[in-house]
Amino acid sequence: MDQKVYKANTIGTQEAGKLLGIRSATVAAKCRNGELPNAKQYKPGTPWQIPLTEIEDYRNTYYKKMK
């Protein structure tokens, strides 16, 4: 019985990708590379749990570099 357990105020890679305008695989790579440092994965192969605040911080940083 596999159930997805999410902490409050966290989202997965698909939702984060939609918010950032990038693919979910790219979001997962950013989690692995430490670009989203507060993203957690409880065991290898389980879904990433990314705090919404982390997405907001990344978006602010990324868009500031684009301007």
C-alpha positions, -999 to +999 in steps of 0.1 A: +000+000+000+021+029-013+008+063-003+023+097-010+030+115+022+035+153+018+044+177+044+022+208+047+032+235+022+053+212+000+048+203-036+062+177-059+084+181-090+054+182-115+037+210-096+070+229-091+077+225-129+044+241-137+050+270-114+085+276-127+077+269-164+102+240-167+100+202-169+096+181-138+128+162-147+146+196-146+132+203-112+143+169-100+178+176-113+179+210-095+169+192-063+197+166-067+223+194-076+214+215-046+198+244-065+167+239-043+185+232-011+155+227+011+140+200-011+139+166+006+137+130-005+132+106+023+146+076+004+161+073-030+133+068-055+107+085-035+091+118-046+108+150-039+091+173-014+098+209-022+087+237+001+066+264-016+089+290-001+118+274-019+100+278-052+093+314-045+129+321-035+142+303-067+118+322-089+128+355-074+165+347-078+161+334-113+140+362-126+164+388-111+192+373-131+171+374-162+165+412-160 
